[in-house]
């Protein structure tokens, strides 16, 4: 199992591409990956499942496709829309 916490923060686009390629390769070889990110585009590219946390609680745990296309929680909907929650 590989745990990654914002692995591409502050990297240039070429380095991000390299990290994402490595993550995909590890996944294809059977490594389970848990990754935190605030980057919606990166999450769309890499995620299979989404565990969405807001305010210290789990608001959603679903497939990436479901989360990005139709989140069910108010917090998830606001995040996808780019709105700030209080």
PyMOL Python script that loads the backbone (N, CA, C, O; Angstrom):
from pymol import cmd

cmd.read_pdbstr("""\
ATOM      1  N   UNK A   1       0.849  -1.159   0.000  1.00  0.00           N
ATOM      2  CA  UNK A   1       0.000   0.000   0.000  1.00  0.00           C
ATOM      3  C   UNK A   1       0.900   1.229   0.000  1.00  0.00           C
ATOM      4  O   UNK A   1       1.896   1.290   0.721  1.00  0.00           O
ATOM      5  N   UNK A   2       0.530   2.201  -0.820  1.00  0.00           N
ATOM      6  CA  UNK A   2       1.282   3.446  -0.947  1.00  0.00           C
ATOM      7  C   UNK A   2       0.389   4.602  -0.511  1.00  0.00           C
ATOM      8  O   UNK A   2      -0.699   4.789  -1.056  1.00  0.00           O
ATOM      9  N   UNK A   3       0.844   5.372   0.461  1.00  0.00           N
ATOM     10  CA  UNK A   3       0.122   6.549   0.931  1.00  0.00           C
ATOM     11  C   UNK A   3       0.822   7.791   0.394  1.00  0.00           C
ATOM     12  O   UNK A   3       2.030   7.952   0.566  1.00  0.00           O
ATOM     13  N   UNK A   4       0.057   8.673  -0.258  1.00  0.00           N
ATOM     14  CA  UNK A   4       0.601   9.902  -0.834  1.00  0.00           C
ATOM     15  C   UNK A   4      -0.207  11.095  -0.332  1.00  0.00           C
ATOM     16  O   UNK A   4      -1.435  11.095  -0.413  1.00  0.00           O
ATOM     17  N   UNK A   5       0.474  12.099   0.181  1.00  0.00           N
ATOM     18  CA  UNK A   5      -0.190  13.299   0.678  1.00  0.00           C
ATOM     19  C   UNK A   5       0.224  14.473  -0.204  1.00  0.00           C
ATOM     20  O   UNK A   5       1.335  14.991  -0.084  1.00  0.00           O
ATOM     21  N   UNK A   6      -0.672  14.883  -1.083  1.00  0.00           N
ATOM     22  CA  UNK A   6      -0.409  15.984  -2.012  1.00  0.00           C
ATOM     23  C   UNK A   6       0.944  15.805  -2.702  1.00  0.00           C
ATOM     24  O   UNK A   6       1.797  16.686  -2.595  1.00  0.00           O
ATOM     25  N   UNK A   7       1.165  14.702  -3.399  1.00  0.00           N
ATOM     26  CA  UNK A   7       2.493  14.388  -3.937  1.00  0.00           C
ATOM     27  C   UNK A   7       2.991  15.334  -5.028  1.00  0.00           C
ATOM     28  O   UNK A   7       4.179  15.329  -5.353  1.00  0.00           O
ATOM     29  N   UNK A   8       2.102  16.142  -5.593  1.00  0.00           N
ATOM     30  CA  UNK A   8       2.542  17.007  -6.688  1.00  0.00           C
ATOM     31  C   UNK A   8       2.426  18.495  -6.361  1.00  0.00           C
ATOM     32  O   UNK A   8       2.556  19.341  -7.246  1.00  0.00           O
ATOM     33  N   UNK A   9       2.183  18.811  -5.089  1.00  0.00           N
ATOM     34  CA  UNK A   9       2.062  20.233  -4.750  1.00  0.00           C
ATOM     35  C   UNK A   9       3.383  20.939  -5.018  1.00  0.00           C
ATOM     36  O   UNK A   9       4.451  20.425  -4.686  1.00  0.00           O
ATOM     37  N   UNK A  10       3.302  22.097  -5.611  1.00  0.00           N
ATOM     38  CA  UNK A  10       4.453  22.953  -5.920  1.00  0.00           C
ATOM     39  C   UNK A  10       5.381  22.378  -6.986  1.00  0.00           C
ATOM     40  O   UNK A  10       6.529  22.809  -7.095  1.00  0.00           O
ATOM     41  N   UNK A  11       4.907  21.417  -7.769  1.00  0.00           N
ATOM     42  CA  UNK A  11       5.722  20.887  -8.865  1.00  0.00           C
ATOM     43  C   UNK A  11       5.318  21.536 -10.187  1.00  0.00           C
ATOM     44  O   UNK A  11       4.184  21.986 -10.352  1.00  0.00           O
ATOM     45  N   UNK A  12       6.260  21.576 -11.118  1.00  0.00           N
ATOM     46  CA  UNK A  12       5.948  22.101 -12.445  1.00  0.00           C
ATOM     47  C   UNK A  12       5.185  21.019 -13.230  1.00  0.00           C
ATOM     48  O   UNK A  12       5.205  19.849 -12.850  1.00  0.00           O
ATOM     49  N   UNK A  13       4.517  21.410 -14.322  1.00  0.00           N
ATOM     50  CA  UNK A  13       3.695  20.459 -15.074  1.00  0.00           C
ATOM     51  C   UNK A  13       4.433  19.202 -15.533  1.00  0.00           C
ATOM     52  O   UNK A  13       3.850  18.119 -15.514  1.00  0.00           O
ATOM     53  N   UNK A  14       5.683  19.312 -15.939  1.00  0.00           N
ATOM     54  CA  UNK A  14       6.425  18.125 -16.380  1.00  0.00           C
ATOM     55  C   UNK A  14       6.644  17.157 -15.225  1.00  0.00           C
ATOM     56  O   UNK A  14       6.522  15.945 -15.401  1.00  0.00           O
ATOM     57  N   UNK A  15       6.962  17.674 -14.058  1.00  0.00           N
ATOM     58  CA  UNK A  15       7.162  16.820 -12.892  1.00  0.00           C
ATOM     59  C   UNK A  15       5.848  16.176 -12.452  1.00  0.00           C
ATOM     60  O   UNK A  15       5.831  15.012 -12.054  1.00  0.00           O
ATOM     61  N   UNK A  16       4.758  16.925 -12.521  1.00  0.00           N
ATOM     62  CA  UNK A  16       3.439  16.374 -12.190  1.00  0.00           C
ATOM     63  C   UNK A  16       3.124  15.195 -13.107  1.00  0.00           C
ATOM     64  O   UNK A  16       2.662  14.149 -12.650  1.00  0.00           O
ATOM     65  N   UNK A  17       3.374  15.370 -14.389  1.00  0.00           N
ATOM     66  CA  UNK A  17       3.128  14.297 -15.349  1.00  0.00           C
ATOM     67  C   UNK A  17       3.934  13.046 -14.981  1.00  0.00           C
ATOM     68  O   UNK A  17       3.420  11.931 -15.069  1.00  0.00           O
ATOM     69  N   UNK A  18       5.179  13.223 -14.574  1.00  0.00           N
ATOM     70  CA  UNK A  18       6.020  12.098 -14.180  1.00  0.00           C
ATOM     71  C   UNK A  18       5.508  11.388 -12.940  1.00  0.00           C
ATOM     72  O   UNK A  18       5.493  10.158 -12.889  1.00  0.00           O
ATOM     73  N   UNK A  19       5.085  12.157 -11.937  1.00  0.00           N
ATOM     74  CA  UNK A  19       4.542  11.566 -10.717  1.00  0.00           C
ATOM     75  C   UNK A  19       3.260  10.796 -11.034  1.00  0.00           C
ATOM     76  O   UNK A  19       3.077   9.677 -10.555  1.00  0.00           O
ATOM     77  N   UNK A  20       2.372  11.387 -11.836  1.00  0.00           N
ATOM     78  CA  UNK A  20       1.129  10.713 -12.178  1.00  0.00           C
ATOM     79  C   UNK A  20       1.389   9.424 -12.959  1.00  0.00           C
ATOM     80  O   UNK A  20       0.693   8.428 -12.762  1.00  0.00           O
ATOM     81  N   UNK A  21       2.376   9.440 -13.834  1.00  0.00           N
ATOM     82  CA  UNK A  21       2.733   8.227 -14.577  1.00  0.00           C
ATOM     83  C   UNK A  21       3.213   7.141 -13.622  1.00  0.00           C
ATOM     84  O   UNK A  21       2.865   5.971 -13.782  1.00  0.00           O
ATOM     85  N   UNK A  22       4.007   7.523 -12.637  1.00  0.00           N
ATOM     86  CA  UNK A  22       4.488   6.557 -11.652  1.00  0.00           C
ATOM     87  C   UNK A  22       3.331   5.992 -10.828  1.00  0.00           C
ATOM     88  O   UNK A  22       3.287   4.791 -10.562  1.00  0.00           O
ATOM     89  N   UNK A  23       2.405   6.844 -10.429  1.00  0.00           N
ATOM     90  CA  UNK A  23       1.237   6.398  -9.659  1.00  0.00           C
ATOM     91  C   UNK A  23       0.436   5.389 -10.482  1.00  0.00           C
ATOM     92  O   UNK A  23       0.032   4.347  -9.965  1.00  0.00           O
ATOM     93  N   UNK A  24       0.208   5.693 -11.751  1.00  0.00           N
ATOM     94  CA  UNK A  24      -0.527   4.760 -12.616  1.00  0.00           C
ATOM     95  C   UNK A  24       0.200   3.424 -12.742  1.00  0.00           C
ATOM     96  O   UNK A  24      -0.426   2.365 -12.702  1.00  0.00           O
ATOM     97  N   UNK A  25       1.515   3.477 -12.893  1.00  0.00           N
ATOM     98  CA  UNK A  25       2.297   2.249 -13.037  1.00  0.00           C
ATOM     99  C   UNK A  25       2.231   1.406 -11.759  1.00  0.00           C
ATOM    100  O   UNK A  25       2.043   0.191 -11.826  1.00  0.00           O
ATOM    101  N   UNK A  26       2.383   2.037 -10.617  1.00  0.00           N
ATOM    102  CA  UNK A  26       2.262   1.300  -9.357  1.00  0.00           C
ATOM    103  C   UNK A  26       0.889   0.647  -9.247  1.00  0.00           C
ATOM    104  O   UNK A  26       0.770  -0.509  -8.843  1.00  0.00           O
ATOM    105  N   UNK A  27      -0.139   1.398  -9.610  1.00  0.00           N
ATOM    106  CA  UNK A  27      -1.507   0.866  -9.547  1.00  0.00           C
ATOM    107  C   UNK A  27      -1.678  -0.329 -10.488  1.00  0.00           C
ATOM    108  O   UNK A  27      -2.272  -1.338 -10.106  1.00  0.00           O
ATOM    109  N   UNK A  28      -1.170  -0.223 -11.693  1.00  0.00           N
ATOM    110  CA  UNK A  28      -1.273  -1.318 -12.665  1.00  0.00           C
ATOM    111  C   UNK A  28      -0.552  -2.568 -12.181  1.00  0.00           C
ATOM    112  O   UNK A  28      -0.923  -3.682 -12.552  1.00  0.00           O
ATOM    113  N   UNK A  29       0.467  -2.393 -11.363  1.00  0.00           N
ATOM    114  CA  UNK A  29       1.218  -3.534 -10.822  1.00  0.00           C
ATOM    115  C   UNK A  29       0.566  -4.116  -9.569  1.00  0.00           C
ATOM    116  O   UNK A  29       1.086  -5.059  -8.972  1.00  0.00           O
ATOM    117  N   UNK A  30      -0.573  -3.549  -9.176  1.00  0.00           N
ATOM    118  CA  UNK A  30      -1.324  -4.101  -8.055  1.00  0.00           C
ATOM    119  C   UNK A  30      -1.172  -3.385  -6.733  1.00  0.00           C
ATOM    120  O   UNK A  30      -1.716  -3.836  -5.725  1.00  0.00           O
ATOM    121  N   UNK A  31      -0.449  -2.284  -6.711  1.00  0.00           N
ATOM    122  CA  UNK A  31      -0.283  -1.529  -5.470  1.00  0.00           C
ATOM    123  C   UNK A  31      -1.557  -0.764  -5.167  1.00  0.00           C
ATOM    124  O   UNK A  31      -2.093  -0.068  -6.030  1.00  0.00           O
ATOM    125  N   UNK A  32      -2.040  -0.893  -3.942  1.00  0.00           N
ATOM    126  CA  UNK A  32      -3.180  -0.085  -3.502  1.00  0.00           C
ATOM    127  C   UNK A  32      -2.639   1.296  -3.148  1.00  0.00           C
ATOM    128  O   UNK A  32      -1.606   1.412  -2.489  1.00  0.00           O
ATOM    129  N   UNK A  33      -3.336   2.341  -3.586  1.00  0.00           N
ATOM    130  CA  UNK A  33      -2.860   3.707  -3.386  1.00  0.00           C
ATOM    131  C   UNK A  33      -3.935   4.531  -2.689  1.00  0.00           C
ATOM    132  O   UNK A  33      -5.097   4.531  -3.094  1.00  0.00           O
ATOM    133  N   UNK A  34      -3.531   5.225  -1.646  1.00  0.00           N
ATOM    134  CA  UNK A  34      -4.389   6.185  -0.957  1.00  0.00           C
ATOM    135  C   UNK A  34      -3.694   7.530  -1.111  1.00  0.00           C
ATOM    136  O   UNK A  34      -2.558   7.709  -0.673  1.00  0.00           O
ATOM    137  N   UNK A  35      -4.388   8.469  -1.737  1.00  0.00           N
ATOM    138  CA  UNK A  35      -3.768   9.755  -2.047  1.00  0.00           C
ATOM    139  C   UNK A  35      -4.694  10.897  -1.666  1.00  0.00           C
ATOM    140  O   UNK A  35      -5.886  10.869  -1.971  1.00  0.00           O
ATOM    141  N   UNK A  36      -4.139  11.903  -0.997  1.00  0.00           N
ATOM    142  CA  UNK A  36      -4.903  13.111  -0.724  1.00  0.00           C
ATOM    143  C   UNK A  36      -4.535  14.154  -1.765  1.00  0.00           C
ATOM    144  O   UNK A  36      -3.377  14.275  -2.164  1.00  0.00           O
ATOM    145  N   UNK A  37      -5.544  14.908  -2.198  1.00  0.00           N
ATOM    146  CA  UNK A  37      -5.307  16.006  -3.131  1.00  0.00           C
ATOM    147  C   UNK A  37      -6.460  16.998  -3.057  1.00  0.00           C
ATOM    148  O   UNK A  37      -7.603  16.630  -2.786  1.00  0.00           O
ATOM    149  N   UNK A  38      -6.139  18.247  -3.301  1.00  0.00           N
ATOM    150  CA  UNK A  38      -7.152  19.284  -3.455  1.00  0.00           C
ATOM    151  C   UNK A  38      -7.336  19.612  -4.934  1.00  0.00           C
ATOM    152  O   UNK A  38      -8.167  20.447  -5.291  1.00  0.00           O
ATOM    153  N   UNK A  39      -6.573  18.963  -5.778  1.00  0.00           N
ATOM    154  CA  UNK A  39      -6.569  19.229  -7.218  1.00  0.00           C
ATOM    155  C   UNK A  39      -7.653  18.383  -7.897  1.00  0.00           C
ATOM    156  O   UNK A  39      -7.473  17.185  -8.117  1.00  0.00           O
ATOM    157  N   UNK A  40      -8.766  19.018  -8.220  1.00  0.00           N
ATOM    158  CA  UNK A  40      -9.885  18.304  -8.850  1.00  0.00           C
ATOM    159  C   UNK A  40      -9.484  17.627 -10.147  1.00  0.00           C
ATOM    160  O   UNK A  40      -9.890  16.494 -10.405  1.00  0.00           O
ATOM    161  N   UNK A  41      -8.698  18.300 -10.962  1.00  0.00           N
ATOM    162  CA  UNK A  41      -8.300  17.734 -12.246  1.00  0.00           C
ATOM    163  C   UNK A  41      -7.455  16.480 -12.043  1.00  0.00           C
ATOM    164  O   UNK A  41      -7.635  15.482 -12.741  1.00  0.00           O
ATOM    165  N   UNK A  42      -6.548  16.535 -11.100  1.00  0.00           N
ATOM    166  CA  UNK A  42      -5.714  15.372 -10.817  1.00  0.00           C
ATOM    167  C   UNK A  42      -6.558  14.221 -10.263  1.00  0.00           C
ATOM    168  O   UNK A  42      -6.363  13.067 -10.644  1.00  0.00           O
ATOM    169  N   UNK A  43      -7.476  14.529  -9.380  1.00  0.00           N
ATOM    170  CA  UNK A  43      -8.352  13.494  -8.834  1.00  0.00           C
ATOM    171  C   UNK A  43      -9.184  12.849  -9.944  1.00  0.00           C
ATOM    172  O   UNK A  43      -9.369  11.632  -9.950  1.00  0.00           O
ATOM    173  N   UNK A  44      -9.680  13.645 -10.871  1.00  0.00           N
ATOM    174  CA  UNK A  44     -10.433  13.085 -12.006  1.00  0.00           C
ATOM    175  C   UNK A  44      -9.563  12.159 -12.849  1.00  0.00           C
ATOM    176  O   UNK A  44     -10.032  11.127 -13.329  1.00  0.00           O
ATOM    177  N   UNK A  45      -8.293  12.527 -13.027  1.00  0.00           N
ATOM    178  CA  UNK A  45      -7.384  11.714 -13.842  1.00  0.00           C
ATOM    179  C   UNK A  45      -6.997  10.406 -13.166  1.00  0.00           C
ATOM    180  O   UNK A  45      -6.817   9.394 -13.843  1.00  0.00           O
ATOM    181  N   UNK A  46      -6.866  10.411 -11.853  1.00  0.00           N
ATOM    182  CA  UNK A  46      -6.266   9.269 -11.177  1.00  0.00           C
ATOM    183  C   UNK A  46      -7.213   8.427 -10.324  1.00  0.00           C
ATOM    184  O   UNK A  46      -6.955   7.241 -10.118  1.00  0.00           O
ATOM    185  N   UNK A  47      -8.279   9.000  -9.836  1.00  0.00           N
ATOM    186  CA  UNK A  47      -9.089   8.312  -8.821  1.00  0.00           C
ATOM    187  C   UNK A  47      -9.966   7.205  -9.394  1.00  0.00           C
ATOM    188  O   UNK A  47     -10.508   7.302 -10.495  1.00  0.00           O
ATOM    189  N   UNK A  48     -10.077   6.164  -8.603  1.00  0.00           N
ATOM    190  CA  UNK A  48     -11.063   5.112  -8.858  1.00  0.00           C
ATOM    191  C   UNK A  48     -12.220   5.270  -7.890  1.00  0.00           C
ATOM    192  O   UNK A  48     -13.387   5.181  -8.271  1.00  0.00           O
ATOM    193  N   UNK A  49     -11.879   5.505  -6.633  1.00  0.00           N
ATOM    194  CA  UNK A  49     -12.849   5.771  -5.573  1.00  0.00           C
ATOM    195  C   UNK A  49     -12.514   7.110  -4.955  1.00  0.00           C
ATOM    196  O   UNK A  49     -11.361   7.540  -4.965  1.00  0.00           O
ATOM    197  N   UNK A  50     -13.537   7.770  -4.413  1.00  0.00           N
ATOM    198  CA  UNK A  50     -13.340   9.051  -3.735  1.00  0.00           C
ATOM    199  C   UNK A  50     -13.898   8.941  -2.322  1.00  0.00           C
ATOM    200  O   UNK A  50     -15.034   8.515  -2.115  1.00  0.00           O
ATOM    201  N   UNK A  51     -13.087   9.328  -1.375  1.00  0.00           N
ATOM    202  CA  UNK A  51     -13.508   9.492   0.009  1.00  0.00           C
ATOM    203  C   UNK A  51     -13.391  10.989   0.259  1.00  0.00           C
ATOM    204  O   UNK A  51     -12.287  11.507   0.432  1.00  0.00           O
ATOM    205  N   UNK A  52     -14.526  11.687   0.278  1.00  0.00           N
ATOM    206  CA  UNK A  52     -14.536  13.144   0.369  1.00  0.00           C
ATOM    207  C   UNK A  52     -14.786  13.563   1.813  1.00  0.00           C
ATOM    208  O   UNK A  52     -15.793  13.198   2.419  1.00  0.00           O
ATOM    209  N   UNK A  53     -13.843  14.340   2.350  1.00  0.00           N
ATOM    210  CA  UNK A  53     -13.951  14.825   3.724  1.00  0.00           C
ATOM    211  C   UNK A  53     -14.155  16.330   3.728  1.00  0.00           C
ATOM    212  O   UNK A  53     -13.577  17.055   2.918  1.00  0.00           O
ATOM    213  N   UNK A  54     -14.983  16.784   4.648  1.00  0.00           N
ATOM    214  CA  UNK A  54     -15.200  18.216   4.821  1.00  0.00           C
ATOM    215  C   UNK A  54     -15.539  18.462   6.280  1.00  0.00           C
ATOM    216  O   UNK A  54     -16.361  17.755   6.864  1.00  0.00           O
ATOM    217  N   UNK A  55     -14.912  19.453   6.856  1.00  0.00           N
ATOM    218  CA  UNK A  55     -15.186  19.785   8.250  1.00  0.00           C
ATOM    219  C   UNK A  55     -14.870  18.652   9.210  1.00  0.00           C
ATOM    220  O   UNK A  55     -15.513  18.521  10.252  1.00  0.00           O
ATOM    221  N   UNK A  56     -13.889  17.838   8.868  1.00  0.00           N
ATOM    222  CA  UNK A  56     -13.484  16.750   9.742  1.00  0.00           C
ATOM    223  C   UNK A  56     -14.372  15.526   9.702  1.00  0.00           C
ATOM    224  O   UNK A  56     -14.238  14.641  10.547  1.00  0.00           O
ATOM    225  N   UNK A  57     -15.281  15.454   8.733  1.00  0.00           N
ATOM    226  CA  UNK A  57     -16.140  14.277   8.631  1.00  0.00           C
ATOM    227  C   UNK A  57     -16.178  13.762   7.195  1.00  0.00           C
ATOM    228  O   UNK A  57     -15.969  14.510   6.240  1.00  0.00           O
ATOM    229  N   UNK A  58     -16.448  12.474   7.071  1.00  0.00           N
ATOM    230  CA  UNK A  58     -16.591  11.864   5.749  1.00  0.00           C
ATOM    231  C   UNK A  58     -17.984  12.206   5.227  1.00  0.00           C
ATOM    232  O   UNK A  58     -18.994  11.834   5.824  1.00  0.00           O
ATOM    233  N   UNK A  59     -18.021  12.915   4.113  1.00  0.00           N
ATOM    234  CA  UNK A  59     -19.303  13.312   3.516  1.00  0.00           C
ATOM    235  C   UNK A  59     -19.747  12.345   2.427  1.00  0.00           C
ATOM    236  O   UNK A  59     -20.942  12.137   2.217  1.00  0.00           O
ATOM    237  N   UNK A  60     -18.772  11.755   1.734  1.00  0.00           N
ATOM    238  CA  UNK A  60     -19.099  10.810   0.662  1.00  0.00           C
ATOM    239  C   UNK A  60     -17.985   9.783   0.518  1.00  0.00           C
ATOM    240  O   UNK A  60     -16.809  10.082   0.728  1.00  0.00           O
ATOM    241  N   UNK A  61     -18.378   8.571   0.158  1.00  0.00           N
ATOM    242  CA  UNK A  61     -17.438   7.526  -0.244  1.00  0.00           C
ATOM    243  C   UNK A  61     -18.117   6.788  -1.386  1.00  0.00           C
ATOM    244  O   UNK A  61     -19.071   6.038  -1.182  1.00  0.00           O
ATOM    245  N   UNK A  62     -17.607   7.015  -2.594  1.00  0.00           N
ATOM    246  CA  UNK A  62     -18.247   6.478  -3.788  1.00  0.00           C
ATOM    247  C   UNK A  62     -17.227   6.365  -4.910  1.00  0.00           C
ATOM    248  O   UNK A  62     -16.059   6.714  -4.737  1.00  0.00           O
ATOM    249  N   UNK A  63     -17.669   5.882  -6.047  1.00  0.00           N
ATOM    250  CA  UNK A  63     -16.766   5.833  -7.206  1.00  0.00           C
ATOM    251  C   UNK A  63     -16.450   7.255  -7.657  1.00  0.00           C
ATOM    252  O   UNK A  63     -17.238   8.178  -7.450  1.00  0.00           O
ATOM    253  N   UNK A  64     -15.293   7.411  -8.273  1.00  0.00           N
ATOM    254  CA  UNK A  64     -14.915   8.734  -8.778  1.00  0.00           C
ATOM    255  C   UNK A  64     -15.937   9.230  -9.791  1.00  0.00           C
ATOM    256  O   UNK A  64     -16.315  10.401  -9.779  1.00  0.00           O
ATOM    257  N   UNK A  65     -16.378   8.344 -10.658  1.00  0.00           N
ATOM    258  CA  UNK A  65     -17.354   8.741 -11.676  1.00  0.00           C
ATOM    259  C   UNK A  65     -18.618   9.308 -11.031  1.00  0.00           C
ATOM    260  O   UNK A  65     -19.111  10.357 -11.446  1.00  0.00           O
ATOM    261  N   UNK A  66     -19.139   8.621 -10.024  1.00  0.00           N
ATOM    262  CA  UNK A  66     -20.342   9.104  -9.337  1.00  0.00           C
ATOM    263  C   UNK A  66     -20.073  10.426  -8.640  1.00  0.00           C
ATOM    264  O   UNK A  66     -20.867  11.361  -8.748  1.00  0.00           O
ATOM    265  N   UNK A  67     -18.953  10.509  -7.922  1.00  0.00           N
ATOM    266  CA  UNK A  67     -18.667  11.742  -7.190  1.00  0.00           C
ATOM    267  C   UNK A  67     -18.536  12.929  -8.122  1.00  0.00           C
ATOM    268  O   UNK A  67     -19.114  13.984  -7.859  1.00  0.00           O
ATOM    269  N   UNK A  68     -17.788  12.783  -9.207  1.00  0.00           N
ATOM    270  CA  UNK A  68     -17.558  13.932 -10.083  1.00  0.00           C
ATOM    271  C   UNK A  68     -18.764  14.276 -10.956  1.00  0.00           C
ATOM    272  O   UNK A  68     -18.888  15.413 -11.410  1.00  0.00           O
ATOM    273  N   UNK A  69     -19.646  13.317 -11.194  1.00  0.00           N
ATOM    274  CA  UNK A  69     -20.824  13.587 -12.025  1.00  0.00           C
ATOM    275  C   UNK A  69     -22.061  13.953 -11.224  1.00  0.00           C
ATOM    276  O   UNK A  69     -22.888  14.731 -11.698  1.00  0.00           O
ATOM    277  N   UNK A  70     -22.208  13.407 -10.013  1.00  0.00           N
ATOM    278  CA  UNK A  70     -23.415  13.699  -9.232  1.00  0.00           C
ATOM    279  C   UNK A  70     -23.180  13.452  -7.748  1.00  0.00           C
ATOM    280  O   UNK A  70     -23.716  12.496  -7.186  1.00  0.00           O
ATOM    281  N   UNK A  71     -22.387  14.301  -7.111  1.00  0.00           N
ATOM    282  CA  UNK A  71     -22.168  14.141  -5.676  1.00  0.00           C
ATOM    283  C   UNK A  71     -23.490  14.286  -4.923  1.00  0.00           C
ATOM    284  O   UNK A  71     -24.345  15.083  -5.310  1.00  0.00           O
ATOM    285  N   UNK A  72     -23.654  13.522  -3.860  1.00  0.00           N
ATOM    286  CA  UNK A  72     -24.926  13.552  -3.138  1.00  0.00           C
ATOM    287  C   UNK A  72     -24.923  14.500  -1.947  1.00  0.00           C
ATOM    288  O   UNK A  72     -25.977  15.003  -1.558  1.00  0.00           O
ATOM    289  N   UNK A  73     -23.758  14.751  -1.363  1.00  0.00           N
ATOM    290  CA  UNK A  73     -23.730  15.640  -0.197  1.00  0.00           C
ATOM    291  C   UNK A  73     -23.684  17.105  -0.643  1.00  0.00           C
ATOM    292  O   UNK A  73     -23.187  17.437  -1.719  1.00  0.00           O
ATOM    293  N   UNK A  74     -24.209  17.943   0.206  1.00  0.00           N
ATOM    294  CA  UNK A  74     -24.174  19.388  -0.057  1.00  0.00           C
ATOM    295  C   UNK A  74     -22.723  19.866  -0.164  1.00  0.00           C
ATOM    296  O   UNK A  74     -22.394  20.709  -0.998  1.00  0.00           O
ATOM    297  N   UNK A  75     -21.867  19.313   0.694  1.00  0.00           N
ATOM    298  CA  UNK A  75     -20.457  19.692   0.687  1.00  0.00           C
ATOM    299  C   UNK A  75     -19.766  19.255  -0.608  1.00  0.00           C
ATOM    300  O   UNK A  75     -18.986  20.010  -1.188  1.00  0.00           O
ATOM    301  N   UNK A  76     -20.056  18.050  -1.048  1.00  0.00           N
ATOM    302  CA  UNK A  76     -19.476  17.555  -2.295  1.00  0.00           C
ATOM    303  C   UNK A  76     -19.939  18.362  -3.490  1.00  0.00           C
ATOM    304  O   UNK A  76     -19.144  18.674  -4.377  1.00  0.00           O
ATOM    305  N   UNK A  77     -21.207  18.700  -3.523  1.00  0.00           N
ATOM    306  CA  UNK A  77     -21.753  19.513  -4.615  1.00  0.00           C
ATOM    307  C   UNK A  77     -21.078  20.873  -4.651  1.00  0.00           C
ATOM    308  O   UNK A  77     -20.725  21.366  -5.722  1.00  0.00           O
ATOM    309  N   UNK A  78     -20.897  21.484  -3.480  1.00  0.00           N
ATOM    310  CA  UNK A  78     -20.253  22.797  -3.414  1.00  0.00           C
ATOM    311  C   UNK A  78     -18.797  22.704  -3.864  1.00  0.00           C
ATOM    312  O   UNK A  78     -18.319  23.581  -4.583  1.00  0.00           O
ATOM    313  N   UNK A  79     -18.092  21.663  -3.455  1.00  0.00           N
ATOM    314  CA  UNK A  79     -16.686  21.495  -3.832  1.00  0.00           C
ATOM    315  C   UNK A  79     -16.552  21.359  -5.343  1.00  0.00           C
ATOM    316  O   UNK A  79     -15.702  22.011  -5.949  1.00  0.00           O
ATOM    317  N   UNK A  80     -17.371  20.531  -5.950  1.00  0.00           N
ATOM    318  CA  UNK A  80     -17.317  20.327  -7.402  1.00  0.00           C
ATOM    319  C   UNK A  80     -17.640  21.631  -8.134  1.00  0.00           C
ATOM    320  O   UNK A  80     -17.071  21.910  -9.189  1.00  0.00           O
ATOM    321  N   UNK A  81     -18.548  22.423  -7.578  1.00  0.00           N
ATOM    322  CA  UNK A  81     -18.937  23.696  -8.189  1.00  0.00           C
ATOM    323  C   UNK A  81     -17.912  24.795  -7.932  1.00  0.00           C
ATOM    324  O   UNK A  81     -18.037  25.885  -8.489  1.00  0.00           O
ATOM    325  N   UNK A  82     -16.899  24.537  -7.101  1.00  0.00           N
ATOM    326  CA  UNK A  82     -15.886  25.539  -6.809  1.00  0.00           C
ATOM    327  C   UNK A  82     -16.320  26.562  -5.783  1.00  0.00           C
ATOM    328  O   UNK A  82     -15.738  27.642  -5.686  1.00  0.00           O
ATOM    329  N   UNK A  83     -17.353  26.218  -5.011  1.00  0.00           N
ATOM    330  CA  UNK A  83     -17.856  27.126  -3.977  1.00  0.00           C
ATOM    331  C   UNK A  83     -17.135  26.875  -2.665  1.00  0.00           C
ATOM    332  O   UNK A  83     -16.709  25.755  -2.380  1.00  0.00           O
ATOM    333  N   UNK A  84     -17.004  27.922  -1.872  1.00  0.00           N
ATOM    334  CA  UNK A  84     -16.414  27.805  -0.541  1.00  0.00           C
ATOM    335  C   UNK A  84     -17.495  27.501   0.469  1.00  0.00           C
ATOM    336  O   UNK A  84     -18.549  28.137   0.474  1.00  0.00           O
ATOM    337  N   UNK A  85     -17.233  26.527   1.329  1.00  0.00           N
ATOM    338  CA  UNK A  85     -18.174  26.187   2.401  1.00  0.00           C
ATOM    339  C   UNK A  85     -17.703  26.825   3.697  1.00  0.00           C
ATOM    340  O   UNK A  85     -16.503  27.000   3.913  1.00  0.00           O
ATOM    341  N   UNK A  86     -18.634  27.165   4.541  1.00  0.00           N
ATOM    342  CA  UNK A  86     -18.279  27.712   5.872  1.00  0.00           C
ATOM    343  C   UNK A  86     -18.230  26.600   6.870  1.00  0.00           C
ATOM    344  O   UNK A  86     -17.951  26.837   8.045  1.00  0.00           O
TER     345      UNK A  86
END
""", "prot")
cmd.dss("prot")
cmd.show_as("cartoon", "prot")
cmd.util.cbc("prot")
cmd.orient("prot")
